[in-house]
Amino acid sequence: MNLDLLLDDYLSHVAVERAYSPHTVAAYRSDLLDLIAFTEARGSTEVSQLDLALLRDWLWAATERGLARTSIARRAASARGFTAWLLRRGTLEADPGARLKAPRAQRTLPRVMTEQAVAGALADLSARAGTGDPVEVRNAAMVELLYASALRVSELVGLDLDDIDRRRRIVRVLGKGSKERMVPYGAPAARALDRYLDEARPAMIAAAALATADPGAASTRAAFLGARGRRLGVRSVYRLVAAVLSTIPGSGPSGPHAFRHTAATHLLDGGADLRAVQEFLGHASLGTTQIYTHVSSERLKQSYRTAHPRA
């Protein structure tokens, strides 16, 4: 059976039945298209050509091209998921991906900002919002909420008005695997969010309606809006956060996840229970949350080396 046709069926399976995110499905598509191209270069597009030797050669070729360990590990996972599905549907008699190994991805500690650095960045955003510019008011509300509720960027831009309980200071978010959770936020985020929803958001809708003559903009239920009065995109949030983090000392990724990492670490530093933080973040595995305990211990050791006279 042709691999191209099987790939389309498999991607539909992971998107619909497994409820994988569009980002994950796109990554699977990219990896498996590369595998199919590699198989074609060997002279066939038939599923019978998928064996352990070919899969190993495919990963080795990617290593020779200089792909990072994380990319190799992801490709191996994509191949294993595909071959396991082929076995379940009876297309393969044995699963060649079950024995496929990839180099262990190096686990790096996430970027974490100090409480003082976060407070300074949020104060700067608040000052800009003080000008009354609706976009600046929106930006301050978004970053406050990113840090207060440790949201993923997809969860932030996916918020609708009905997802925000302003009285109880809770947001309902749809996380990975379409898992819903309720996450609290504090008083500073509440003030920034209330101002945005009461003042800036209506002003943005009115301005967009005048500029685009699009009455549909006023009907959107999205919480955070772009210049056209529609739901704000992920890239816009990345650009905003990158600009904010560029003023803060430190290295590492400069995306919205830095605020999520920072919030989780600050919770643990403040004495929060690990399982409570797991639920707060929406992690399926406690092991994923435990990375933040390593961050906390690294910060403790750094403080010890800096401050203790006999360190």
C-alpha positions, 0 to 999 in steps of 0.5 A: 500500500502507498505510504502517501495515502497511509500518511493522510489517514494517519494524520487524520487519526491523530488530529481527530481521534487523538485530538493532537494540536495542529502544531503537533500534527504539523510536526508529525507531517513534516517528519513523516514526509521526510521519511517517505522521501527517504524511502522513495530515494531507496526506490520504493513508496510501499509500506513493506519497505518500512523496516528497522534498518531503513528507520535507523538509516533515516535517523542516521542520515538526519544526524549526518546533516547536523540535526539537533538531538531533540529533532532526532528524538522527535523524528524517532517518536513520529516514526514509532507512532506511525508504525504502531498505528500501521500494526494496529490497523493490520497493514504491517505484520510487525512493528519495526518502530518498537525497537527504534532508539534515538539519542536521548535529548539533552534536558536543559533547564528553562529560563527563569527570571527573578521576582525583581526582574518580573516586577520591573518588566510588569511595572514598565508595561503598566506605565505604558498602559497608563498612556491610555493606548488600547494596545498597550493596555492589552499588552499589560493585561496579557503579560500579567495573565501569562505570569499570574496563571502560567498559561501556554501562549496557545491557551492565552490567545484561545481565551474567549470572554466566557472563559474569564470569571472576573468575580472569582478571578479564574480563567478556564483554559483548554490545554494540550489534548483538549484537557480543560482546567480552571486556573486562578489569577491574582489582584494585579492581573485582575486590575490589568485585565478589567481595564482591558476588557472594560476600556481597551477592548471596546475601543479596539473593536470600534477602531477596527470596525471604522478601519475595515468596515467589517461589522463581524469584528464586533461579534467576536468572542475572543478575549484578546484582539489584534489590530483588525478586531479579530483574535490575536495570533500567537506570533504577535504574543511572541513578538511582545514577549521577546521585546519585554525579555530583551530588557531583562538580563539573562540568556535562554529562550525569549518566548512566552513560555519563559513566564510560564517557567518563571511562575512555576518556579516561583510557586515552588520557591514559595512553598507550593506543593508539587502536585498542586503545581502540576495541576496548575500547569496542566501537566499530564505527568508529574515528571514534567513538573519536576524539572522546576524542582531542579531549577529551584535547587540550582538557584539555591546552589547559586545563592549559596555559592554567592553568599556563603563565606565557605562556599 
